[in-house]
Amino acid sequence: MWSYVGSATATLMFIYAMFQQYFPYQLRDHIERYGRKLVTFAYPYTQITFDEFTGERMKRSEAFSAIQIYLSSKSSASAKRLKADVVKDSQSVVLSMDYNEEVIDEFQGVKVWWAASRSIPKTQQFSFYPAADEKRYYKLTVHNSCRELITKSYLSHVLKEGKAIATKNRQRKLYCNNPSQNWYRYKGTKWSHVVFEHPASFDTLAMEAEKKEEIKNDLIKFSKGKDYYARIGRAWKRGYLLYGPPGTGKSTMIAAMANLLDYDVYDLELTAVKDNTELRRLLIETSNKSIIVIEDIDCSLDLTGQRETKKKEKDDEEKDPISKKAKEEESTDSKVTLSGLLNFIDGLWSACGGERIIIFTTNYVEKLDPALIRRGRMDKHIEMSYCCFEAFKVLAKNYLEIDFHPLFGEIGTLLGETKITPADVAENLMPKSDEEKEETCLKRLIEALEAAKEEAIRKKEDEEARLKAEKEEKKKQQSAEDVKKDGTTDKEVKENGEQSIK
């Protein structure tokens, strides 16, 4: 019997090999297609495939990633063969089912089967931008009677759960935009990133408690406002303007916001962006649940529209199209305009994606174009001011772990009489050795406050003296002009009198 089985198997394999080798492609295609149709009459299951890469740009499929994360817990509990990997952004080993392994899942009493597979190309291809050696995909098998339930409810459940698990377990990232000439190189990206590990929080932020609570409530309200923003017809985004002198904690505020909401941070360097088109492309590549930051926007670019005009070349021969094109390609100056930036934060392109916060920081808010910071673009303006007594107490708790000291009264009086940034206060409070006590640090701060007070008085006196000198100089000039005018008038009167006598 076994000899007949072996002979029949060998015959079938020979026929299949001849079929693949010598039958025309068009004929094979028709036979395979109708053959699959015949099989479906006897096979009561439906199969759905999820490829790793989809679309014209060969971008990694979000569905594949979500399914991979969703199945990781299922496979680690039931699969016989597993793959172990240490993901760069994870703190532990990640387990997933191996290729050609199958996992059973259950949804509302219905069983489904997930299988991980891959296809390796049979031919070797040479390219300066080589594609992946293998194509990976997940295959979902479900009974035909449950097809509607699986396609309408189960797949949505898998994607939602996978994204939720990814958000919960991920490490947040700090992104920086790359120069555009590096975008289209092999494995080139528009954004490069590192793990975001800034420890700042609102509890350690040197600011009045009432003001911090107001900002926290505003941020939490925004993060939960998806349905609200959809109902009022606005893109799910919010703008914050942080302004104040250097050293008042603007960057620390951004880190505290990111840690509160568990958002990624995109640090956008406008001077590395060539034009408005590149700015839009960078926006499209940002993810949801992110904060887009443009620091010191008053120094990044001239966004007032009053750009300096370049001198024209005198030689007409240098103005031919070829030389002009070459100069444009060599030029590294950014051509981002105020109009392009406004469209970035408040135009149609700003609605690409959701749950984004856009933050501008500046030391000189008066230098910014009013159109850039009006309500609706920068919805909330937050002044980061000099250190007050309440902010000092937060810093004393952070650096010295004390809530009260007899020197607090003197420090509070001095803080009300002079201007000093939280950064300067923190530097004076920080112990410089293990032997330094709280009192030493507080006395050092008092000395710094007194020095700052004296410096402020001296500057005020110098400014008053300068204004007084300018005022006296103006009086002298006015007196000289009056004397000269009076002399001229007397001379004219005298001449007119002589003429009348004659």
Disulfide bonds with the S-S distance in Angstrom:
none
